[in-house]
Amino acid sequence: MTRPDVVVVGSGPNGLAAAVTLARANLRVLVLEAEPTVGGGARTLDLGLADGVVHDVCSAVHPMAWASPFFRELDLPARGVELLVPDVSYAQPLPGGRAGIAYRDLDRTVEALGVDGPAWRSLVGGDPSTVVRLALGDKRSVPAVSPRRAAHFGLAVLEQGTRAWDRRFLDDVAPALLTGVAAHAISPMPSFAAAGTALLLGTLAHAEGGWPIPRGGSGALTAALVEDLEAHGGTIRTDHRVRGHADLPVAHCYVFDTTPRTLVEVLGDRLPARTRAALEAFEYGDAAAKVDFVLDGPVPWTVPEVGRAGTVHVGGTRAEMARAEATVASGRHAELPMTLVSDPAVVDERRVVHGRRPLWTYAHVPSGSDVDVTEAVTRHIERFAPGFRDVVVTSRCTPAARLSEHNQNYVDGDISAGRASIRQLFARPTWRFDPYFSGRDGVYLCSASTPPGPGVHGLGGWYAAKRVLREFGITTTPSLAP
Ligand SMILES: Cc1cc2nc3c(=O)[nH]c(=O)nc-3n(C[C@H](O)[C@H](O)[C@H](O)COP(=O)(O)OP(=O)(O)OC[C@H]3O[C@@H](n4cnc5c(N)ncnc54)[C@H](O)[C@@H]3O)c2cc1C
């Protein structure tokens, strides 16, 4: 490639979203990726655990990809990406052989929740597009939603983010079901960050797309992005870690799909002192330790309906989950850590190879933990699925401290690339009005450390790319249609 117009550092969903958008505007785009494989948090790899069985090394379940205006415009189905929708978006097994079930069908969920059905409908039965506009915007523009709906969402966050969170519930199933979703924020609970997460993901669970799992794994999303980028003249160079300024080819602009920490390492004194200090003050949160299992049968959940869920939140009651997250926040390991589980074969039978299937799990642990959580995760699943050990063929744990070995963005195992706190919802990565501009001319950030934050939605990349286009005098965002 002749001298690129834009160099994108990192090929996660945000980096590729930026690259695709810029390449479609006829700019020469070069993506530099540190790892041998592209995709960052959206990679599906053969870990060598069982013949032909592939695993999602990071993300596995994609309500945000389905809801994302970027991926909507890209039109994943037209590109052959099948987003398979489980009838049960997620489930919450509970002590005493009970479970909360979030069907994609809202009415069915409300009915099953009995006395708390109306409360459920009021909290997560609203219009998904309103919630998406509120939660997945650039946190700077005013979202185009009705003030009444915005107020309803805001009040629900206030309620579920404080000790008033049990106020409207009469039973313990619905609150546990909602708290399992809140726990995706990896933060103490109740908190506003966790409540916002619960209301966004909880609402999407009942939207048309539910909590989908791409056929073949998350790598299908990356493959679609790479294909489009290359079709528009973009180039990707893997095994190219950018450690310092010297690793960057000359270009007009640079877009970093990295953490602020990496940006500071690379640019150092080239950043204005105040900006550098603000980026260095960006905080990283608690962590996840991954356990990839290979099973020779489905998980034997006590409540069979749990086995129909694409995602299972293993944490018990609301109080138990809050206690486990508080333990992690205090820097200790929970005896039964909050654990997220997904069996993709629930919707994608092709993931079963020679009778063996992958089971994707991760548990919440303190930042930087080097603990192998295989036994803790196994014990926790056994609590709600006795006999689980008997279907495990093999497993592999990646402790939190080692997550950054395959993705530098996961600082000390923080899979959100920055603490999910109410401050860092907006000061992401700093309070700057233009959150994508690094403070140095021609240099931008687009990763999950920028708005709207973590998740496979490509929106940080898309929003940053729109900003970069202005550097080239391009005022119309290119269409992403196939
Ligand atoms: C275990 C786990 C489970 C998750 N589950 C889900 C889920 O189910 N659904 C969901 O929506 N989200 C999930 N996430 C979060 C999601 O994967 C991330 O929020 C998302 O991938 C962020 O995208 P990104 O483009 O900002 O960064 P990333 O996807 O993290 O990509 C960053 C890329 O930049 C590269 N890079 C970093 N530094 C350099 C450098 N110096 N030089 C060159 N390249 C560099 C990295 O190698 C990487 O490829 C999960 C994450 C993890 C780790």
The ligand as a MOL file (V3000), in Angstrom:
LIG
                    3D

  0  0  0     0  0            999 V3000
M  V30 BEGIN CTAB
M  V30 COUNTS 53 58 0 0 0
M  V30 BEGIN ATOM
M  V30 1 C -14.1060 -12.8270 28.3440 0
M  V30 2 C -14.8910 -11.7240 27.6630 0
M  V30 3 C -16.2460 -11.8980 27.4120 0
M  V30 4 C -16.9810 -10.8880 26.7700 0
M  V30 5 N -18.2770 -11.1330 26.4500 0
M  V30 6 C -18.9580 -10.2400 25.6990 0
M  V30 7 C -20.2100 -10.5900 25.1260 0
M  V30 8 O -20.6760 -11.7310 25.2620 0
M  V30 9 N -20.8610 -9.6410 24.3890 0
M  V30 10 C -20.3290 -8.3960 24.1660 0
M  V30 11 O -20.9600 -7.5710 23.4820 0
M  V30 12 N -19.1110 -8.0630 24.6580 0
M  V30 13 C -18.4120 -8.9610 25.4000 0
M  V30 14 N -17.1420 -8.6720 25.8300 0
M  V30 15 C -16.6170 -7.3120 25.6420 0
M  V30 16 C -16.1900 -7.0780 24.1970 0
M  V30 17 O -15.4100 -8.1490 23.7130 0
M  V30 18 C -15.3730 -5.7870 24.1170 0
M  V30 19 O -16.0580 -4.7360 24.7780 0
M  V30 20 C -15.1500 -5.3800 22.6680 0
M  V30 21 O -14.4430 -6.3850 21.9820 0
M  V30 22 C -14.3790 -4.0650 22.6160 0
M  V30 23 O -14.0290 -3.8080 21.2890 0
M  V30 24 P -12.7920 -2.8760 20.9340 0
M  V30 25 O -12.6960 -2.8330 19.4700 0
M  V30 26 O -12.9030 -1.6110 21.6880 0
M  V30 27 O -11.5070 -3.5950 21.5560 0
M  V30 28 P -11.0010 -5.0700 21.5020 0
M  V30 29 O -12.0330 -5.9670 20.9410 0
M  V30 30 O -10.4950 -5.3670 22.8540 0
M  V30 31 O -9.8170 -5.0310 20.4590 0
M  V30 32 C -8.6560 -4.2850 20.6470 0
M  V30 33 C -7.6380 -4.7750 19.6350 0
M  V30 34 O -6.5080 -3.9030 19.6560 0
M  V30 35 C -5.3300 -4.6860 19.6350 0
M  V30 36 N -4.2650 -3.8930 20.2490 0
M  V30 37 C -4.2140 -3.4090 21.5180 0
M  V30 38 N -3.0630 -2.7520 21.7250 0
M  V30 39 C -2.3800 -2.8050 20.5590 0
M  V30 40 C -1.1170 -2.3130 20.1630 0
M  V30 41 N -0.3180 -1.6460 21.0030 0
M  V30 42 N -0.7090 -2.5340 18.8820 0
M  V30 43 C -1.5060 -3.1950 18.0100 0
M  V30 44 N -2.7050 -3.7130 18.3550 0
M  V30 45 C -3.1440 -3.5190 19.6170 0
M  V30 46 C -5.6970 -5.9060 20.4540 0
M  V30 47 O -4.8310 -6.9930 20.1910 0
M  V30 48 C -7.1200 -6.1660 19.9640 0
M  V30 49 O -7.1400 -6.9510 18.8080 0
M  V30 50 C -16.3600 -9.6650 26.4270 0
M  V30 51 C -14.9880 -9.5030 26.6620 0
M  V30 52 C -14.2600 -10.5270 27.2500 0
M  V30 53 C -12.7750 -10.3870 27.4170 0
M  V30 END ATOM
M  V30 BEGIN BOND
M  V30 1 1 1 2
M  V30 2 1 2 3
M  V30 3 2 2 52
M  V30 4 2 3 4
M  V30 5 1 4 5
M  V30 6 1 4 50
M  V30 7 2 5 6
M  V30 8 1 6 7
M  V30 9 1 6 13
M  V30 10 2 7 8
M  V30 11 1 7 9
M  V30 12 1 9 10
M  V30 13 2 10 11
M  V30 14 1 10 12
M  V30 15 2 12 13
M  V30 16 1 13 14
M  V30 17 1 14 15
M  V30 18 1 14 50
M  V30 19 1 15 16
M  V30 20 1 16 17
M  V30 21 1 16 18
M  V30 22 1 18 19
M  V30 23 1 18 20
M  V30 24 1 20 21
M  V30 25 1 20 22
M  V30 26 1 22 23
M  V30 27 1 23 24
M  V30 28 2 24 25
M  V30 29 1 24 26
M  V30 30 1 24 27
M  V30 31 1 27 28
M  V30 32 2 28 29
M  V30 33 1 28 30
M  V30 34 1 28 31
M  V30 35 1 31 32
M  V30 36 1 32 33
M  V30 37 1 33 34
M  V30 38 1 33 48
M  V30 39 1 34 35
M  V30 40 1 35 36
M  V30 41 1 35 46
M  V30 42 1 36 37
M  V30 43 1 36 45
M  V30 44 2 37 38
M  V30 45 1 38 39
M  V30 46 1 39 40
M  V30 47 2 39 45
M  V30 48 1 40 41
M  V30 49 2 40 42
M  V30 50 1 42 43
M  V30 51 2 43 44
M  V30 52 1 44 45
M  V30 53 1 46 47
M  V30 54 1 46 48
M  V30 55 1 48 49
M  V30 56 2 50 51
M  V30 57 1 51 52
M  V30 58 1 52 53
M  V30 END BOND
M  V30 END CTAB
M  END
